Amino acid sequence: MKMENGRFTVYGNAISEADSQKTIKWQQKFVKMFNYDPNEHYSLSLVDNPYLGPIFGLKDILRHDQGEPIKNENAVVVSTIRMGFGHYRIAMAGVSAARAMGFTPYWLDLLAIPGITTEVINYCNTWYSRFSRISQRSGLFNHYVWEPVTTGDPTLPGLQQFLNTWIVGWPWRFLKTNVKDYKMSELFKNLHQALPSDIPVLTAHMWNCMGAVAGGMTNVVDMMFDNWPMAFQITEGAKHAVQSPSGYYGFRAMRGFDASGEVLNPMPAEAIHYTGHHVDHELVENIEDDCAARVRRMANNEPRRFLLTMGGAGAQRELFKAVIEHCIPLIQQDKLTLFVNLGDHKDNWAWLQAQLGAHKNLIQTHLTWEDTRAFTDEGRTGTVRGLHVFLHDNIFHAVYATNYLMRIVDVMITKPSELAFYPVPKIFNARVGGHEKWGAIRGAELGDGTVEVSTIPQTLQAVDLLTHQRDLLAMYCDCIVKNKSIGIYDGAYKSVELATGKKFERPLRP
């Protein structure tokens, strides 16, 4: 990003002088709020990640000098933040692919680094989580506030101006929001200047990407999220790994990124790459076996296995309750087995127990990673029955439990967030934010999930169809296997390739 004649530009596209000045004031707000020191020095070192270290050899980058030194050789930094679960999930896909390709993955969570990064991101994330929850409780708020902001497609121009100014800032789709986010993320540059400038970096959120570029890092690949191009995701100076062809075109053309509808200069071809979906190596590698197991269980009339996932923001309680209540008779009839991953939301577990008190005898809990792993491993070959609830005390196991369980389930019920890109048959329940709509469209067209079932009755209908009928599950499994054969799920490998120059060699299947 540059400034020319008092206006910030991105890939040669300038925002207005007035918006440029507002952006400077936005950055200065955080400078003053958190007493930012532009000369602050960061000492960084490595410690073994206690949760995913045993699985991936993962090492955490922390702010102290008491661990191992950070080495450039044969390493890949994977940088993320907790904002919901999706950005952790993308990062884990990068970690898994990097490990499979022979690299040592380093985990950089900006919220684990005390200082300006933690202070600024916590400030922003508090508002994001709050609005996400309100959007699920108020149809008016969702229609007139959250959907316009998350898509850049406002319903009423006058109302949009009010919302932009007073409630949630600028819509994410427009270029002025990108500049605003970049100037905010410039405050993270001192942290990134403490890393080797040419070490390969995969980022799972644009603030990580922007901070790395602002800090002078020269080998940054942004593993882009969602399937609805929005300007706030791009970072001039990085390579962008896009998950879909439609997303590629939208970003390449900078389509809709100007608030007044003007056509913008496109992104240069060398800055953007269509990679495919960002998915963990162990999931991609075993697609054929896992789909064959689903078809085999169906042929043997075993209970259909459903996985219901709660997102990182903890929204959609009423939907969870309705789905579980609907499934209980089917569980009792041995037609369905239900896995419920509550992530690390202890308060939602307390709420759910109170709602389903009459059926406590059906619930089997899995509250440690050792238990979750053992249960899942046994479920690869054995028959699994009942209602199983998974709850973990840390975000790593909370997120990775869904990935681990995914291989042994027949259908996953999820909002069309980052899980929309995963190779498992899916029911897409109602989105949380307009940007998620396009994840469901992508999955439905690829044939690995339903269309978005936006109401509770539609969701329950989908559960019944996939429980009692065989055509949909067979079709989804067939499409998933075909999708793998043409590289649809290779995005994590391709991202590592962009960052390191090393090509992924898929082992030949016997």
N, C-alpha and C positions, 0 to 999 in steps of 0.2 A: 504494500500500500504506500502511496506517495501523496504529497501535498503540492499542488500547483496553483498559483494565483489565489491562495486562500481557500482552496477546495480540495478535499481528499479525493483520490482516484483509486480505482481497483480495476486492473486490466484495461486501463485507459478510459474508464467510465467515471465521470466526476459526479459527486453529489453536490447539492447546493451549498453556497457559502453559509447560509443560515444553519443548515443541518451540520455542516462541518464545525461551526462554533458550538452548537449544542453537544456535539461529540466530545470536544475538548472539555467542556464543562462537566460532562458525564465522567470523564477520566479524573478530573480534578476533585470531583465529589468523593471518590474513593481515596485519592491521595490525602485529602484532609480528614476524612472519616477514620482512616486507619493509620495515620501518621506515616505514610510511605517514605522509605529511605531509598533514594535511587542508587546509593552506593553500598547497599547492604550486601554482605558476602555470605554465601551458602557453602557449608562443608557437607558433602554428601558421601555416603558409603553404603555397602550392601549387607543385608542380612537375609538368611533363608526365610522364605515365606512359610509360616507355620501351618497353613491350611492347604495350599496348592503346591508348595515346595516338594512334598513327597511324590506328587503326581507328575509335575512338569519340570522339576528342578528349578522352580521359580525363585527369584531373589528380589526382595524389596529394596528400592532406593529410599533411604531415610535421611533425615537432616541431622547427621552427627558424623564424627570421624572414628567411631569405635568399631565399625564393621570392616568388611573386605573393601579394598579399593575398587573403583569402577574401571573396568578394562574394556577397551574398544574391540579387542579381538574376539571374533566369533560370538558376538553378543547382539541382541536386539532389545531396545527399550520399547516397552509397550506402555503408553501413557493414557490415563483415563481419569474419570471422576465418578463418584456416585451421584447420579441425578436420575432417580429411578434405578432399575436394574439393567436397562438396555445397553448403556455405555460400558458397564462392567462386562456384560455378555459379549459385546464386540471385542473388547480387549482380551477376554479369555480365548476367543477364537484365534486371535493373533498369537497369543502365547502358545496355544496348542499346535498351530501350524509351524511356528518358529522352532519349537522343540522337535517336531517331526522332521524338520529340514536340517537338523543338526546344530541349531543355535541354542545358546543359553539365554532365556528370556529374563529381562529385568522389568519389574513392575513399578511404575511411577504413578501413584495416586496423588493428585495435587492437593486433595483434602487430608493427606497424611503428612504434608510438609507444613509445619507451623510457620505462620507469617502471613504476608499479604494474600497469597493464593487461597489459604483456608478462609480468611476473613471475607474476601470478596465473593468467593463461590458460595459460601454458606449464606451470605446475604441474598444472593440471587436464587439459590435453591429453595430457600424458605418460601419465597413468593411463588415459585413454580409449583411446588408441592401443594401449597394452599389453593392456588387456582385450579389445579387438577382435581382436587377433592371437591371443590365447590361446583365444578362443571358436571360432576356426577350426581350432585344433589339438586341442582337447579337447571331445568331445561332452558329457561330464559337466559341465564348467565352463559350456558354453553352455546346457545344459538347466537346471542348478540355480542358476546365478549370472547369466549375461548376459541370457538371455531374461526372467527375472523382473524384473531391474532396468530393462530397456529397455521393458517393457510395463506394469509395475505389477500383474502377474498371477501371483503366486508359486505355486509348486507345493506347498510345505510351509510352514505358518505358522511353526513353530519355526525352521526353517532360514532363512526370510526374515528373522526378527528378528536372527539371527546375522549374516547378510549385510549387513543395514542398518547394524548397529552397527560391524562390524569390517572389512568388506572394501571396499565401494564406496559407502557412504552410503545415502541414501534413494532408493527407486524414483522415476523421473522423472515418473510419472503423478500423484503425490499433491501436494496443495496445499502441504504443508509443504516440499517440495522447491523449489517456486516461491519461497517466502519466503526460503529459504536462499540461492537463487541471486540474488535481488534484493538482499539485504543484502551479498552479496559484490560485486555489480556497482555498488553505491553508491560503492565505492572508485574508480570510474572517472568520477565526476561532475566532478571538476576539469577533466579533459580536455574534456568536453562543454560546460562553462561557457565555454570559450575560443572556441566557435563561436557564430554568431548564433542566438539562442534560437528564432527562428521560421523558420529556413531549413528547407525540406522535407528530410526524412530518410527513406530506406528502409533497413531493417535486415534482415540475412539470418541473424541469430542472436539468441537472446533476451538474451544478455549485452550485446550492442550496444544493443538496445532498452531494456533496464533501465538501463544506464548513461546513455543519452541522456535518459530520463525523469527519473532521479535528478538529472541535471545541469540540469533546468529547461527542457529543450527541449519545445516545445509542438506540433510538427507532425511527429510520428513515426508511420510506418507500418511494421509488422512483416510482412515477407514470410515467412509461416510455412511450415515444412518438414514433410515426411512426411504421412501420411494416417492417423495414429493419434493422437487428441487426448491430450495429456499436459499436466498443469498447469504444468510448468516452462517452457512456451513463452509463457505469457501475461504481459502487463505492464499493470497498471492505469495508465491515463494515456496509452496508445497506441491506435492503430487497428490491428486485426489483419486481414490479407489472407489468407484461407483458400482452399486450392486445390480443395476438393471439398465437395459438399453434406453428405456424412456427417461430414466433419471439422468443418464449420460447426455441425452439430447438437451434436456432442460437446463442442466448446468452449462453445457458447452455453449448453448445459445444465450445463456443468461436470461432465459425466458421468464417474463413477468417480474423481473427484479427491479424494475423502475416503477415508483409509486404512481407516476402519471401515465404509464402505459407505453412509454417510448421504447423503441427497439435499441438494445445496447450492443456494444462491441462484444463479440464472443470471447470466451476463454480460449487461450492457445491450446492446440491439440496436445502438446507435450505436458500440459499441466493436468490433464484429466485422462483417466483410463477406466474402461469397463472391465471389471474383474470378476463379477459374479457375486453370489451371496457369501457373506462372512460367516463361516461355519467351522466348528471344531474338527480337527483331523479325525479323531476317533469316531465321530458321527458320520463323516463323509466316507471314511474307509470301509465302514460296515453297513452301508446302505442296503446292498443286495441281501445280506444275511438277515438284517432286521426286518426288511419288507417280506422276505420269505417266511420268517417266523410269524408275522402278523397274518399272512394268508393261511398258514398252517393252523394257527389257533382258531381262526374262523372256520376252517373246514372241520375241525374237531369239536366245534360247538362249545368252546371254552368261553367263560365270561369275557365280554369285550372290555378291554382295559382303557380307561379314560384318565387323563392327567389334567387337573384344573390348576392353573397357575395364577398366583397373585403377584401383581407388579410391585415395583419398588416404592411407588407412591402410596400403596395400600388402599387404593380406591376400589369401588365396585362390590362393596359388602353385600348389598341386597341381591345382586346377581349370584354371588357365591352361595348365599343361603338358598335361593330358589333352585339352583342346579343341584345342590346336595339333597334337598328335600325331594326333588323329583327322582333322583337316582336311588334313594333308599329302598323303595319297593323293588326296584330292579336288582339291587344288591341282594335283597332277601330272597328273590326268585332265582338267584344264581345266573342272572343274565348279564350282569355288569359288575366290574370291579372299579373302584374309584380311588385315585391317588390325588390328594390335595396338598400342594406345596404352598405353605404360607410364608415362605422366605424366612425373614427374621422378624416378622411382625407379631410379637408376643401379645400385644393388645388385641389383635384380630383373632388370635387363638382363644383368648378369654371370652371375646364376644361370641365366637362361633359355638363354644361349649354351652354358653347360656341359651343360644338360639336352638340348639339341637339336643337339649338335655334329655329328652325322652329316648334318644337313640345312642346314648353314650356306650352301651354295650357293643355296638357295632364298630366303634372307633378303635383302631390300632395306631399308636403314635410311634414316630421315629424321630427322636430328638437329638441324636448325635450323628456325626458323619460316619462313624464306624458301623452303626446300626443301619443307616441309609444305604451304605455301600454293600453291606452283607445281604440285606434284603433284596437289593436290586440284582446283585450277582446271582442269587438263588432264583430270582424271577426269570432269568434268561432261559431256563430249561423247565422249571416247575410251574404248576398252576397256582395262580394267585387269586384270592378271593377277599371280599370285604371292603371296608372303608379305611383307607390309610392316610394319616395326616403327618406331614413332614414339617418340622420347624427347627431352625438352627440358630445358634447364638452369634453368628458372624456372617457378613455379607458374602464372603467367598463361597462357603458351603451353601448358603441360601440360594445363590444364583446357580452354582454348578450342580446342585441336586436336580434341578430341572433338566439340565443337559444329560446327566447320568441316567435319570429315569427315562428320558426320551427314547432310549434304545429298546426298552422293554414294554412300551405302551403301544396301543393301537391308534389312539386318537388323543390329541392335545386340544384343550379348550383354552383359548387365550385371546386377549385383545390383540389387534393387528399392529403390535409394536415390533421390536427387533426379532421376536420369535416368529414373526410372519415369514422370515427368510429361511427357516430351518426345515430339514428334510424329514418331516413326520406328518402324517395326515392330521389336519387341523380343522377345528370349528372356530371361526373368527367371531367372537362376540363383539359387543358395541365398542367402538373406539373411544379413546380418551384424548381428544384434540383432533382437529380436522386433518392434520398431517398424516395421521395413522390410517386414514381411509384408503390411501393408495398402497399400503402394505397388503391389505386384504385383496385389493384388485390384482396385485401382482401374484399373490398366492393362488387365487381362484383361477386366473388365466393359465398359470403354469400347471394347474391340476393337482396341487398338493394341499388344497384346503377349500373350504366352502367360501361362498361370498360372505360379506359381513352380515351377520344376523343381529340386527340392531335393537331388537326388543327381547325381553325374557321369553315370551311365548315362542318366538322364532328360534331362540337358542335351544329351548327344550324340544322343539320339533326336530332340530338337527341331531340332538342326542338320541332321540327315538329312532330316527332313520339309520344312524350309524350303529345302533345297537341291534336292531331287528332285521335290517336288510344287509345284503352282501355286495351290492353293485358299487356303491360309493367307495368303500374301503379298498376293494380290489382295484378300482380305477385309480385312486390316489397312490396306492403302492406302485402300480405300473408306471404312472407318470414320474414318480420320484426316482425310480431306477433309470428311466430314460433321461430325466433331467441331469442325473449324475454323468451319464455317458457323454453329454455335450458340454460339461464343465459349468453348469449352472451354480453349483455349490462350491466352487473353487476360489471364492474371493479372498479368503484368508491366506491361502498359498500365494496367490497372485500379489497380494499386498506385501508379503515378505519378499517376494521376488523383486518388486519395485524398489524396496528399501535396501536390499543386499546385493542384487545382481545375480543371485544364485537361483537356478531353476529347480522347481520341485519335480522329482522323479517318482511317479506313482508306481509302487510295486505291482508286478503282474499277479493277478488273482489265479489261484490254482484251478 
